[in-house]
Amino acid sequence: MLRSEREFRQWIYCVSHRTLLLRSLKSDAWATRMDVVFTGVSELCAPTTLRGIEIFEAPRSWLDSIWPRSDRAVADRVFRLSSSTDDFIVAATAGWHEDALGDFDPSHFSVPRLVWD
């Protein structure tokens, strides 16, 4: 699905919407920001900062071999974040978008923004 040498951070995780946004910020090396969104998130095993990612769909048998559970929804998909680690996200969908907006501008995706006064 996506391979990038960029650094990504867990930018927003909205429990009530089961949505996770990973974001790679602009830098001297990158003139754009990149967002990766996962919707329908039911399981998450990943560090808050990822230095380089390789997102691909893995067979359910891979996840069952490292983290067995009997209550996983059949429709959920397993997304690995690297072939060299056991980091993963179980979600219904995933997508990515790259643009030239500011680091703190809203995402292209309809991700709820949380603001507290």
TIDRENZA-727847 format. One record per residue: residue number from 1; residue in one letter; x, y, z of N, C-alpha, C in turn. Coordinates in pm, 1 decimal, padded with zeros to 6 digits, m for minus. Each point is the difference from the previous one (the first is absolute). Layout:
TIDRENZA-727847
+------+------+----------+----------+----------+----------+----------+----------+----------+----------+----------+
| resi | resn |      nc1 |      nc2 |      nc3 |     cac1 |     cac2 |     cac3 |      cc1 |      cc2 |      cc3 |
+------+------+----------+----------+----------+----------+----------+----------+----------+----------+----------+
|  NUM |    A |        X |        Y |        Z |        X |        Y |        Z |        X |        Y |        Z |
...
+------+------+----------+----------+----------+----------+----------+----------+----------+----------+----------+
***
This chain:
TIDRENZA-727847
+------+------+----------+----------+----------+----------+----------+----------+----------+----------+----------+
| resi | resn |      nc1 |      nc2 |      nc3 |     cac1 |     cac2 |     cac3 |      cc1 |      cc2 |      cc3 |
+------+------+----------+----------+----------+----------+----------+----------+----------+----------+----------+
|    1 |    M |  00081.9 | m00119.9 |  00000.0 | m00081.9 |  00119.9 |  00000.0 |  00085.9 |  00125.7 |  00000.0 |
|    2 |    L |  00098.7 |  00005.9 |  00092.7 |  00083.4 |  00119.7 |  00010.0 |  00134.8 | m00034.7 |  00060.5 |
|    3 |    R |  00104.0 |  00052.6 | m00060.8 |  00134.7 | m00012.0 |  00056.3 |  00061.8 |  00139.5 | m00002.0 |
|    4 |    S |  00055.1 |  00041.9 |  00114.6 |  00059.2 |  00132.5 |  00010.0 |  00111.0 |  00000.4 |  00104.2 |
|    5 |    E |  00103.3 |  00076.5 | m00026.4 |  00110.7 |  00016.2 |  00094.4 | m00026.9 |  00113.4 |  00099.3 |
|    6 |    R | m00110.8 |  00066.5 | m00014.8 | m00033.0 |  00113.8 |  00085.4 | m00029.2 | m00044.5 |  00142.6 |
|    7 |    E |  00006.0 |  00095.8 |  00092.9 | m00038.4 | m00025.3 |  00138.7 | m00147.5 |  00033.2 |  00016.4 |
|    8 |    F | m00075.6 | m00093.5 |  00056.0 | m00142.9 |  00018.5 |  00025.4 | m00025.0 | m00002.5 |  00149.3 |
|    9 |    R | m00098.1 |  00078.3 |  00042.4 | m00041.1 |  00003.1 |  00140.6 | m00148.2 | m00033.0 |  00009.8 |
|   10 |    Q | m00038.5 | m00061.2 |  00111.2 | m00142.4 | m00016.7 |  00026.1 | m00052.3 |  00139.6 |  00030.8 |
|   11 |    W | m00073.0 |  00057.4 | m00093.5 | m00040.1 |  00140.4 |  00008.0 | m00132.9 |  00015.9 |  00071.6 |
|   12 |    I | m00099.3 | m00078.3 | m00039.9 | m00131.4 |  00003.8 |  00063.4 | m00052.1 | m00143.0 |  00009.6 |
|   13 |    Y | m00049.6 | m00035.5 |  00117.5 | m00073.1 | m00125.2 |  00014.8 | m00130.9 |  00033.8 |  00069.5 |
|   14 |    C | m00109.6 | m00019.6 | m00069.6 | m00131.9 |  00031.5 |  00053.6 | m00071.4 | m00130.7 |  00031.8 |
|   15 |    V | m00006.1 | m00032.6 |  00127.8 | m00058.1 | m00126.5 |  00043.5 | m00145.4 | m00011.1 | m00043.7 |
|   16 |    S | m00079.1 |  00105.0 |  00019.3 | m00143.1 | m00006.7 | m00031.0 | m00026.7 | m00019.8 | m00149.6 |
|   17 |    H |  00092.7 |  00044.3 | m00084.8 | m00015.8 | m00017.9 | m00144.8 |  00086.2 | m00114.5 | m00052.2 |
|   18 |    R |  00079.2 | m00062.6 |  00089.8 |  00089.3 | m00110.8 | m00036.3 |  00087.6 |  00037.6 | m00119.5 |
|   19 |    T |  00058.2 |  00119.6 |  00006.7 |  00079.8 |  00052.7 | m00109.5 |  00138.7 |  00038.5 |  00049.1 |
|   20 |    L |  00101.8 | m00041.8 | m00075.8 |  00139.0 |  00032.2 |  00030.8 |  00059.4 |  00074.8 | m00117.8 |
|   21 |    L |  00065.6 |  00112.2 |  00029.3 |  00071.1 |  00076.4 | m00102.3 |  00147.8 |  00000.3 |  00033.7 |
|   22 |    L |  00081.7 | m00051.8 | m00090.4 |  00145.3 |  00012.4 |  00009.0 |  00039.5 |  00115.6 | m00090.1 |
|   23 |    R |  00092.8 |  00083.9 |  00046.0 |  00040.5 |  00114.5 | m00081.6 |  00152.1 |  00010.6 | m00005.8 |
|   24 |    S |  00048.5 |  00030.5 | m00120.6 |  00139.5 |  00034.3 | m00021.4 |  00003.8 |  00148.3 | m00034.9 |
|   25 |    L |  00075.5 |  00075.5 |  00078.6 |  00004.7 |  00145.3 | m00017.4 |  00096.3 |  00041.7 | m00110.5 |
|   26 |    K | m00017.7 |  00123.9 | m00044.2 |  00096.1 |  00058.7 | m00092.8 |  00135.4 |  00011.6 |  00070.6 |
|   27 |    S |  00106.1 | m00000.2 | m00079.3 |  00134.1 |  00014.5 |  00056.7 |  00092.9 |  00051.9 | m00109.3 |
|   28 |    D |  00126.6 |  00012.4 |  00034.3 |  00097.0 |  00041.1 | m00102.4 |  00006.8 | m00102.4 | m00112.8 |
|   29 |    A | m00023.6 | m00125.6 |  00033.3 |  00007.1 | m00106.5 | m00099.6 | m00130.5 | m00018.9 | m00077.1 |
|   30 |    W | m00112.9 |  00045.5 |  00058.0 | m00131.0 | m00023.0 | m00059.7 | m00078.4 |  00130.5 | m00006.1 |
|   31 |    A | m00043.7 |  00038.8 | m00119.5 | m00075.4 |  00124.7 | m00017.4 | m00149.4 | m00019.1 |  00024.7 |
|   32 |    T | m00041.9 | m00121.3 |  00027.5 | m00141.4 | m00030.5 |  00019.2 | m00019.9 | m00068.5 |  00135.0 |
|   33 |    R | m00124.8 | m00007.7 |  00040.3 | m00035.4 | m00084.3 |  00114.7 | m00074.7 | m00120.5 | m00056.7 |
|   34 |    M | m00001.3 | m00107.6 |  00075.5 | m00069.0 | m00120.5 | m00044.6 | m00083.8 | m00054.1 |  00115.4 |
|   35 |    D | m00126.4 | m00030.6 | m00027.8 | m00090.4 | m00058.3 |  00097.8 | m00034.5 | m00142.2 | m00040.8 |
|   36 |    V | m00005.8 | m00087.3 |  00098.3 | m00049.2 | m00136.2 | m00018.1 | m00114.7 | m00017.1 |  00098.3 |
|   37 |    V | m00116.1 | m00040.6 | m00048.5 | m00116.4 | m00015.8 |  00086.9 | m00044.0 | m00145.7 |  00003.0 |
|   38 |    F | m00040.0 | m00043.6 |  00118.4 | m00059.1 | m00131.8 |  00020.3 | m00136.7 |  00022.7 |  00063.5 |
|   39 |    T | m00103.1 | m00061.6 | m00055.0 | m00133.7 |  00013.2 |  00056.5 | m00048.3 | m00136.1 |  00048.2 |
|   40 |    G | m00091.1 |  00004.3 |  00095.3 | m00050.0 | m00124.2 |  00056.9 |  00107.4 | m00074.0 |  00077.5 |
|   41 |    V |  00088.5 |  00075.8 |  00066.6 |  00112.0 | m00059.8 |  00073.2 | m00052.0 | m00077.4 |  00120.8 |
|   42 |    S |  00043.7 | m00125.9 |  00009.6 | m00039.4 | m00082.0 |  00115.1 |  00120.2 | m00045.6 |  00082.1 |
|   43 |    E |  00118.4 | m00000.5 | m00060.5 |  00122.3 | m00035.5 |  00072.3 |  00114.4 |  00083.1 | m00055.1 |
|   44 |    L |  00091.7 |  00035.6 |  00091.2 |  00112.7 |  00083.4 | m00037.5 |  00121.4 | m00043.2 |  00081.1 |
|   45 |    C |  00106.6 | m00033.8 | m00069.6 |  00125.1 | m00036.2 |  00066.0 |  00112.6 |  00066.6 | m00078.8 |
|   46 |    A |  00035.2 |  00121.9 |  00041.7 |  00100.5 |  00077.1 | m00072.9 |  00056.1 |  00109.0 |  00089.9 |
|   47 |    P |  00125.2 |  00037.9 | m00020.6 |  00055.2 |  00112.0 |  00076.0 | m00062.8 |  00131.5 | m00045.6 |
|   48 |    T |  00016.0 |  00103.5 |  00079.9 | m00058.2 |  00129.2 | m00035.2 |  00075.5 |  00068.1 | m00113.4 |
|   49 |    T |  00125.5 | m00035.7 | m00020.6 |  00079.1 |  00052.6 | m00111.7 |  00053.6 | m00116.7 | m00080.7 |
|   50 |    L | m00019.5 |  00007.4 | m00131.2 |  00047.1 | m00103.9 | m00091.6 |  00100.4 |  00062.6 | m00095.3 |
|   51 |    R |  00119.3 | m00048.6 | m00001.1 |  00103.1 |  00052.2 | m00090.7 |  00007.7 | m00089.2 | m00122.6 |
|   52 |    G | m00072.5 |  00040.6 | m00100.6 | m00014.4 | m00082.0 | m00119.7 | m00112.7 | m00099.8 |  00019.8 |
|   53 |    I | m00086.1 | m00011.2 | m00099.8 | m00108.9 | m00096.2 |  00008.6 | m00011.0 | m00077.8 | m00129.9 |
|   54 |    E | m00055.4 | m00116.7 |  00013.6 | m00030.7 | m00085.6 | m00113.4 | m00134.2 | m00064.6 |  00033.7 |
|   55 |    I | m00107.9 |  00064.8 | m00040.9 | m00133.0 | m00046.9 |  00035.3 | m00047.8 | m00098.4 | m00105.8 |
|   56 |    F | m00037.3 | m00118.0 |  00046.1 | m00054.7 | m00100.0 | m00090.3 | m00097.7 | m00087.9 |  00075.9 |
|   57 |    E | m00094.2 | m00056.5 | m00073.6 | m00098.5 | m00086.3 |  00063.3 |  00061.5 | m00137.4 |  00023.3 |
|   58 |    A | m00018.5 | m00049.4 |  00120.8 |  00054.7 | m00130.0 |  00038.2 | m00112.8 | m00100.7 |  00016.1 |
|   59 |    P |  00030.6 | m00126.5 | m00017.6 | m00104.8 | m00099.6 |  00022.6 | m00037.2 | m00007.6 |  00147.9 |
|   60 |    R | m00123.5 | m00028.6 |  00025.4 | m00047.5 | m00010.5 |  00137.4 |  00079.2 | m00106.1 |  00077.3 |
|   61 |    S |  00044.8 | m00103.0 | m00067.7 |  00075.7 | m00107.1 |  00065.4 |  00129.8 |  00054.1 |  00060.7 |
|   62 |    W |  00060.2 |  00103.3 | m00062.9 |  00120.9 |  00060.7 |  00057.0 | m00032.2 |  00061.4 |  00136.0 |
|   63 |    L | m00108.2 |  00075.5 |  00008.0 | m00037.0 |  00064.1 |  00126.0 | m00039.3 | m00104.0 |  00104.3 |
|   64 |    D | m00075.2 | m00099.9 | m00041.1 | m00040.5 | m00104.7 |  00093.9 |  00120.9 | m00074.1 |  00057.7 |
|   65 |    S |  00108.5 | m00006.0 | m00077.3 |  00119.0 | m00070.3 |  00048.5 |  00076.4 |  00079.6 |  00106.5 |
|   66 |    I | m00010.4 |  00132.8 | m00003.2 |  00071.8 |  00079.8 |  00100.7 | m00091.1 |  00056.2 |  00108.4 |
|   67 |    W | m00129.4 |  00012.0 | m00029.3 | m00094.3 |  00059.7 |  00094.2 | m00136.4 | m00067.3 | m00016.2 |
|   68 |    P | m00014.9 | m00121.6 |  00049.0 | m00126.8 | m00072.0 | m00021.3 | m00116.7 |  00061.3 |  00076.4 |
|   69 |    R | m00112.1 |  00014.0 | m00069.5 | m00126.4 |  00045.2 |  00060.1 | m00112.4 | m00068.1 | m00076.0 |
|   70 |    S | m00105.0 | m00031.8 |  00069.7 | m00112.3 | m00067.2 | m00066.0 | m00113.4 |  00095.2 | m00036.3 |
|   71 |    D |  00007.7 |  00126.0 |  00042.6 | m00112.5 |  00092.1 | m00019.4 |  00023.8 |  00104.3 | m00109.3 |
|   72 |    R |  00094.2 | m00022.2 | m00090.5 |  00023.2 |  00095.6 | m00108.7 | m00113.6 | m00006.2 | m00101.9 |
|   73 |    A | m00038.9 |  00117.2 | m00046.1 | m00102.9 |  00005.9 | m00103.9 |  00056.7 | m00054.3 | m00130.9 |
|   74 |    V | m00080.0 | m00075.7 | m00070.3 |  00046.1 | m00063.2 | m00123.3 |  00036.8 |  00104.3 | m00105.1 |
|   75 |    A | m00072.3 |  00111.3 | m00003.3 |  00023.4 |  00101.9 | m00103.5 |  00125.8 |  00082.9 |  00025.1 |
|   76 |    D |  00052.4 |  00000.5 |  00121.8 |  00118.6 |  00081.2 |  00028.8 |  00121.5 | m00051.1 | m00076.1 |
|   77 |    R |  00084.2 |  00094.8 | m00038.9 |  00121.8 | m00032.1 | m00074.3 |  00120.9 |  00027.5 |  00088.6 |
|   78 |    V |  00106.0 | m00073.0 | m00023.5 |  00123.1 |  00014.8 |  00076.9 |  00100.3 |  00075.9 | m00086.1 |
|   79 |    F |  00045.9 |  00115.9 |  00051.0 |  00098.9 |  00080.7 | m00070.6 |  00130.0 | m00002.9 |  00079.9 |
|   80 |    R |  00104.5 | m00054.1 | m00059.7 |  00130.7 |  00005.4 |  00064.0 |  00065.3 |  00132.1 | m00037.0 |
|   81 |    L |  00080.8 |  00052.5 |  00092.4 |  00064.7 |  00129.6 | m00021.6 |  00145.5 | m00015.5 | m00040.4 |
|   82 |    S |  00049.9 | m00121.3 |  00001.2 |  00137.1 | m00027.9 | m00040.2 |  00016.0 | m00150.2 | m00013.1 |
|   83 |    S |  00082.9 | m00042.6 | m00093.6 |  00025.9 | m00143.5 | m00012.3 |  00103.5 | m00046.5 |  00101.8 |
|   84 |    S |  00067.1 |  00094.6 |  00066.2 |  00106.1 | m00036.9 |  00095.1 | m00044.1 |  00010.6 |  00146.4 |
|   85 |    T | m00125.1 |  00040.3 |  00024.8 | m00051.5 |  00007.9 |  00137.9 | m00136.9 | m00066.7 |  00005.3 |
|   86 |    D | m00050.3 | m00014.6 |  00120.5 | m00134.6 | m00054.4 |  00017.9 | m00102.9 |  00110.1 |  00020.6 |
|   87 |    D |  00028.3 |  00123.7 | m00038.5 | m00094.1 |  00110.9 |  00012.4 | m00116.7 | m00021.8 | m00096.9 |
|   88 |    F | m00121.6 |  00023.5 |  00049.0 | m00115.9 | m00022.6 | m00085.5 | m00118.4 |  00084.1 |  00045.0 |
|   89 |    I | m00097.5 |  00011.3 | m00090.8 | m00127.8 |  00064.1 |  00027.0 | m00107.7 | m00088.9 | m00060.4 |
|   90 |    V | m00101.5 | m00030.8 |  00077.9 | m00116.1 | m00072.6 | m00051.6 | m00108.1 |  00104.9 | m00023.3 |
|   91 |    A | m00045.7 |  00011.4 | m00123.9 | m00095.0 |  00105.0 | m00037.1 | m00083.1 | m00044.9 | m00119.0 |
|   92 |    A | m00105.8 |  00074.6 | m00025.2 | m00085.9 | m00029.3 | m00114.6 |  00061.0 |  00052.0 | m00129.9 |
|   93 |    T |  00056.6 |  00122.7 |  00004.1 |  00056.3 |  00059.7 | m00121.1 |  00127.0 |  00077.5 |  00033.3 |
|   94 |    A |  00075.8 |  00028.2 | m00104.0 |  00119.3 |  00083.5 |  00012.2 |  00017.2 |  00078.6 | m00129.2 |
|   95 |    G |  00058.4 |  00119.2 |  00012.0 |  00026.9 |  00081.7 | m00117.1 |  00105.2 |  00103.6 |  00032.4 |
|   96 |    W |  00055.7 |  00063.4 | m00101.5 |  00101.2 |  00102.7 |  00023.6 | m00018.0 |  00114.5 | m00098.0 |
|   97 |    H |  00053.4 |  00115.9 |  00040.3 | m00011.5 |  00121.0 | m00080.4 |  00121.2 |  00088.4 |  00028.3 |
|   98 |    E |  00053.1 |  00059.9 | m00105.4 |  00113.9 |  00091.4 |  00013.7 | m00040.0 |  00136.3 | m00055.0 |
|   99 |    D |  00035.5 |  00107.8 |  00072.8 | m00033.6 |  00133.8 | m00046.3 |  00101.0 |  00101.0 |  00053.6 |
|  100 |    A | m00017.5 |  00124.8 | m00037.6 |  00093.7 |  00106.7 |  00038.9 | m00057.6 |  00089.9 |  00108.8 |
|  101 |    L | m00106.0 | m00042.5 |  00066.9 | m00058.8 |  00081.3 |  00106.7 |  00092.4 |  00005.7 |  00120.7 |
|  102 |    G | m00034.5 |  00086.8 |  00094.5 |  00080.2 |  00015.1 |  00120.5 | m00010.5 | m00121.3 |  00090.7 |
|  103 |    D |  00098.7 | m00016.8 |  00085.4 |  00005.2 | m00115.3 |  00089.2 | m00122.6 | m00011.2 |  00089.5 |
|  104 |    F | m00057.5 |  00112.7 |  00040.4 | m00112.0 | m00002.6 |  00092.8 | m00134.5 |  00029.3 | m00066.2 |
|  105 |    D | m00001.8 |  00006.6 | m00133.6 | m00126.7 |  00014.5 | m00072.2 | m00077.6 | m00130.6 |  00007.5 |
|  106 |    P | m00134.1 |  00007.3 | m00014.0 | m00080.4 | m00122.7 |  00002.7 |  00044.6 | m00097.8 | m00108.6 |
|  107 |    S | m00025.1 | m00125.5 |  00025.3 |  00035.0 | m00105.3 | m00095.0 | m00095.3 | m00001.1 | m00119.1 |
|  108 |    H |  00047.0 | m00050.4 | m00109.8 | m00082.9 | m00025.9 | m00117.7 | m00114.8 | m00094.0 |  00037.3 |
|  109 |    F |  00027.0 | m00089.4 |  00093.5 | m00099.8 | m00095.4 |  00046.4 | m00089.6 |  00066.6 |  00104.0 |
|  110 |    S | m00119.0 | m00047.0 |  00014.1 | m00094.0 |  00055.7 |  00098.4 |  00029.9 | m00057.8 |  00137.8 |
|  111 |    V |  00110.3 |  00042.8 |  00055.1 |  00042.1 | m00047.4 |  00131.6 | m00044.7 |  00102.1 |  00103.0 |
|  112 |    P | m00071.1 | m00043.1 |  00103.6 | m00043.7 |  00094.7 |  00102.3 |  00118.9 |  00068.8 |  00066.4 |
|  113 |    R | m00008.8 |  00131.2 |  00014.1 |  00103.9 |  00075.7 |  00069.0 | m00045.7 |  00023.3 |  00142.0 |
|  114 |    L |  00086.4 | m00032.2 |  00093.8 | m00032.2 |  00014.9 |  00140.6 |  00063.8 |  00127.5 |  00052.0 |
|  115 |    V | m00081.9 |  00085.6 |  00058.2 |  00051.8 |  00126.4 |  00053.7 | m00057.9 |  00020.5 |  00138.7 |
|  116 |    W |  00088.0 |  00026.4 |  00094.2 | m00043.6 |  00031.0 |  00135.0 |  00045.5 |  00140.6 |  00034.5 |
|  117 |    D | m00082.5 |  00073.3 |  00071.5 |  00037.7 |  00133.8 |  00044.8 |  00070.5 | m00007.0 |  00132.2 |
+------+------+----------+----------+----------+----------+----------+----------+----------+----------+----------+
***
